[in-house]
Amino acid sequence: MLKFNKITKSYKTYDGEKTIFKDFEFVVNATDFISVIGTNGAGKSTLVKLLVGDEMVDSGEILLNGQSIETLPAFIRKKKIAKVYQDPAKGTAGNMTILENMSLADHKGKVYGLTFGVSKKNIPMYETLLASLGLGLENQLHTLVKNLSGGQRQALAMLMVAMNPPELLVLDEHTSALDPKTAEVVMEKTKEIVETYQIPTLMITHNMDMATRYGNRLIKLDKGEIVMDEQLDERDRINKDELFA
């Protein structure tokens, strides 16, 4: 479970101070897959930065499974929190092969010793995982990741999350740079991973269709406050046109 407890965050501006959050409270339950929507300036980006450690809170507490993390540096939080970025180039190592990227993800948090190597016995497992995407990546294990399309890289990033499931998954507009067909592939794989490994998930998105189709909960932020918090199920989805209105 994730809990924001009375979080306050302000920034200095040229004409004074701008408060993004004031005594902000928010709970993500263990089984939640939450879409977070809101206009520019609503606080979505700041929420993610405070969570992953790119920014520090002014006051308040962030609890992840009972542990206070708001003062932990970003590199320590990354052991607990996986983030998939809007830019496909940020979630993978472009100058390494698909095989090397998957091996790194497989061994995340483990001790390598003096050298890093790829275990050949794991290759069939990696090929099976890649084949599940339907993008032909299982035949490109030795291809440098920088030579893949954006959609292929993002799909690979999602697979790498599944190889070492985190305590929390943050999706920062992770399909916004993709064409509709590939975005659908990535979202279906996202849904499968979240449900299979029961990873509490926050998905920041401007895509109303995906916000209403995926997950079990929909949050709307406005000026640093939660102005809508709706539970979703397959029988009672919010109409995206009503949401726009």
C-alpha positions as CSV (number, residue, x, y, z in Angstrom):
1,M,0.0,0.0,0.0
2,L,1.1,3.5,-0.8
3,K,0.0,6.5,1.3
4,F,0.6,10.2,0.9
5,N,0.1,11.7,4.4
6,K,-0.4,15.5,4.6
7,I,2.1,16.2,1.8
8,T,3.0,19.9,1.1
9,K,5.1,21.0,-1.8
10,S,5.8,24.5,-3.1
11,Y,8.2,26.0,-5.6
12,K,9.8,29.4,-5.7
13,T,8.8,31.5,-8.7
14,Y,9.8,34.9,-10.0
15,D,6.8,36.6,-8.3
16,G,6.8,34.6,-5.1
17,E,5.9,31.0,-4.3
18,K,3.6,28.5,-5.9
19,T,2.0,25.8,-3.8
20,I,1.3,22.6,-5.7
21,F,0.1,20.4,-2.8
22,K,-1.0,21.5,0.6
23,D,-1.8,18.8,3.2
24,F,-2.4,16.4,0.3
25,E,-3.6,12.9,1.2
26,F,-4.0,9.9,-1.1
27,V,-4.0,6.1,-0.7
28,V,-3.2,3.4,-3.2
29,N,-4.3,0.0,-2.1
30,A,-2.4,-3.2,-2.7
31,T,-4.7,-4.2,-5.6
32,D,-5.2,-0.8,-7.2
33,F,-4.5,0.0,-10.8
34,I,-5.3,3.7,-10.8
35,S,-5.4,6.1,-13.8
36,V,-4.6,9.7,-12.9
37,I,-5.9,12.4,-15.1
38,G,-6.0,16.2,-15.0
39,T,-5.1,19.3,-17.0
40,N,-1.6,20.7,-17.2
41,G,-0.7,22.2,-13.8
42,A,-3.0,19.9,-11.9
43,G,-0.1,18.3,-10.1
44,K,0.4,15.0,-11.9
45,S,4.1,15.4,-12.8
46,T,4.9,16.7,-9.3
47,L,3.1,13.7,-7.8
48,V,5.4,11.4,-9.7
49,K,8.5,13.3,-8.9
50,L,7.8,13.3,-5.2
51,L,7.1,9.6,-5.3
52,V,10.2,8.5,-7.2
53,G,12.5,10.9,-5.4
54,D,13.2,13.4,-8.2
55,E,11.8,16.1,-5.8
56,M,11.6,16.1,-2.0
57,V,8.5,17.1,-0.1
58,D,8.4,20.3,2.0
59,S,6.5,18.4,4.8
60,G,4.5,15.3,5.2
61,E,5.1,11.6,4.8
62,I,5.1,9.1,2.0
63,L,4.6,5.5,3.2
64,L,5.2,2.5,1.0
65,N,4.1,-0.8,2.6
66,G,4.5,0.9,6.0
67,Q,8.0,2.3,5.3
68,S,8.6,6.0,5.2
69,I,10.4,6.8,1.9
70,E,10.0,10.6,1.5
71,T,13.7,11.2,2.6
72,L,15.2,8.3,0.7
73,P,17.3,9.2,-2.4
74,A,16.0,8.3,-5.8
75,F,18.5,5.4,-6.4
76,I,17.2,3.6,-3.3
77,R,13.6,4.1,-4.2
78,K,14.2,2.6,-7.6
79,K,14.8,-0.8,-5.9
80,K,11.1,-0.6,-4.7
81,I,9.4,1.5,-7.4
82,A,9.6,0.8,-11.1
83,K,8.8,3.7,-13.5
84,V,8.1,3.4,-17.2
85,Y,8.7,6.7,-18.9
86,Q,6.9,8.7,-21.6
87,D,10.1,8.6,-23.7
88,P,10.8,5.0,-24.8
89,A,14.5,5.7,-24.8
90,K,14.6,6.3,-21.0
91,G,13.4,2.9,-19.8
92,T,16.0,0.7,-21.6
93,A,19.8,0.8,-22.3
94,G,20.1,1.7,-26.0
95,N,23.7,0.6,-26.4
96,M,23.0,-2.8,-25.1
97,T,21.3,-5.7,-26.8
98,I,17.8,-6.9,-26.0
99,L,19.4,-10.0,-24.3
100,E,21.7,-7.8,-22.2
101,N,18.8,-5.5,-21.2
102,M,16.7,-8.5,-20.1
103,S,19.5,-10.0,-18.2
104,L,20.1,-6.8,-16.3
105,A,16.4,-6.6,-15.4
106,D,16.5,-10.3,-14.4
107,H,19.3,-9.6,-12.0
108,K,18.2,-6.3,-10.6
109,G,19.2,-5.9,-7.0
110,K,21.4,-9.0,-7.1
111,V,25.1,-9.2,-6.6
112,Y,27.1,-9.8,-9.9
113,G,30.5,-10.3,-8.5
114,L,33.4,-9.0,-10.6
115,T,31.8,-9.4,-14.0
116,F,28.5,-9.1,-15.7
117,G,27.5,-12.0,-17.9
118,V,24.4,-13.4,-19.7
119,S,23.4,-16.8,-18.6
120,K,22.6,-18.9,-21.7
121,K,20.2,-21.1,-19.7
122,N,17.9,-18.1,-19.4
123,I,17.7,-17.4,-23.1
124,P,14.7,-19.7,-23.8
125,M,12.7,-18.0,-21.0
126,Y,13.6,-14.6,-22.5
127,E,12.5,-15.7,-25.9
128,T,9.1,-17.0,-24.6
129,L,8.5,-13.6,-22.8
130,L,9.4,-11.7,-25.9
131,A,7.2,-13.9,-28.1
132,S,4.2,-13.0,-25.9
133,L,4.3,-9.5,-27.3
134,G,3.7,-10.5,-30.9
135,L,6.3,-8.0,-32.1
136,G,8.9,-10.5,-33.4
137,L,11.5,-9.4,-30.7
138,E,12.2,-13.1,-29.8
139,N,14.2,-13.3,-33.1
140,Q,16.2,-10.1,-32.3
141,L,17.9,-11.0,-29.0
142,H,21.3,-9.6,-30.2
143,T,19.9,-6.4,-31.7
144,L,20.9,-3.2,-30.0
145,V,17.9,-1.7,-28.3
146,K,18.6,1.7,-29.8
147,N,17.7,0.2,-33.2
148,L,14.2,-0.8,-32.1
149,S,11.1,1.3,-32.7
150,G,9.7,3.3,-29.8
151,G,6.8,0.9,-29.4
152,Q,9.2,-2.1,-29.3
153,R,11.3,-0.4,-26.7
154,Q,8.3,0.4,-24.5
155,A,7.0,-3.1,-24.7
156,L,10.5,-4.4,-23.7
157,A,10.5,-2.0,-20.8
158,M,7.2,-3.5,-19.6
159,L,8.6,-7.0,-19.9
160,M,11.6,-6.0,-17.8
161,V,9.3,-4.7,-15.1
162,A,7.7,-8.2,-14.9
163,M,11.1,-9.9,-14.6
164,N,11.6,-8.4,-11.1
165,P,8.2,-7.2,-9.9
166,P,8.4,-4.0,-7.9
167,E,6.5,-2.9,-4.8
168,L,4.9,-0.2,-6.9
169,L,4.7,0.6,-10.6
170,V,4.5,4.2,-12.0
171,L,3.5,4.6,-15.6
172,D,4.3,8.2,-16.7
173,E,2.2,8.6,-19.9
174,H,4.0,5.5,-21.2
175,T,1.9,5.1,-24.3
176,S,1.6,8.8,-25.4
177,A,4.5,8.6,-27.8
178,L,3.3,5.5,-29.6
179,D,1.0,4.9,-32.6
180,P,-2.5,3.6,-31.6
181,K,-1.9,0.0,-32.6
182,T,1.4,-0.3,-30.6
183,A,-0.1,1.6,-27.7
184,E,-2.8,-1.1,-27.5
185,V,-0.2,-3.8,-27.4
186,V,1.7,-2.1,-24.6
187,M,-1.5,-1.5,-22.6
188,E,-2.6,-5.1,-22.9
189,K,0.8,-6.2,-21.7
190,T,0.6,-3.7,-18.9
191,K,-2.8,-5.0,-17.8
192,E,-1.5,-8.6,-17.9
193,I,1.6,-7.8,-15.8
194,V,-0.3,-5.8,-13.2
195,E,-2.9,-8.4,-12.8
196,T,-0.5,-11.4,-12.8
197,Y,1.9,-10.0,-10.3
198,Q,-0.6,-7.9,-8.3
199,I,1.5,-4.8,-8.5
200,P,-0.2,-1.6,-7.2
201,T,0.0,0.8,-10.1
202,L,-0.4,4.5,-10.9
203,M,-0.8,5.4,-14.5
204,I,-0.5,9.1,-15.4
205,T,-2.4,9.7,-18.7
206,H,-4.0,12.3,-21.0
207,N,-5.7,9.5,-22.9
208,M,-9.3,9.4,-21.8
209,D,-10.0,6.2,-23.7
210,M,-7.3,4.3,-21.8
211,A,-8.2,6.0,-18.5
212,T,-11.7,4.6,-18.7
213,R,-10.9,1.2,-20.1
214,Y,-8.0,0.1,-17.9
215,G,-7.6,-0.3,-14.2
216,N,-10.1,-0.4,-11.3
217,R,-9.9,3.3,-10.2
218,L,-9.9,6.7,-11.8
219,I,-8.5,9.8,-10.1
220,K,-8.8,13.4,-11.3
221,L,-6.4,16.0,-10.0
222,D,-7.1,19.7,-10.2
223,K,-4.8,22.4,-8.6
224,G,-3.2,19.8,-6.3
225,E,-6.5,18.3,-5.1
226,I,-8.3,15.1,-5.8
227,V,-11.6,16.3,-7.3
228,M,-12.8,12.9,-8.5
229,D,-12.1,9.4,-7.2
230,E,-14.2,6.7,-9.0
231,Q,-14.1,3.0,-8.6
232,L,-14.4,1.2,-12.0
233,D,-15.4,-2.3,-12.9
234,E,-16.2,-4.1,-16.2
235,R,-19.9,-3.5,-15.9
236,D,-19.8,0.2,-14.9
237,R,-17.2,2.1,-16.9
238,I,-17.2,5.8,-17.1
239,N,-18.1,7.1,-20.6
240,K,-15.1,9.1,-21.9
241,D,-17.4,11.7,-23.5
242,E,-19.0,12.3,-20.1
243,L,-15.5,12.6,-18.6
244,F,-14.5,15.2,-21.1
245,A,-17.7,17.1,-20.3
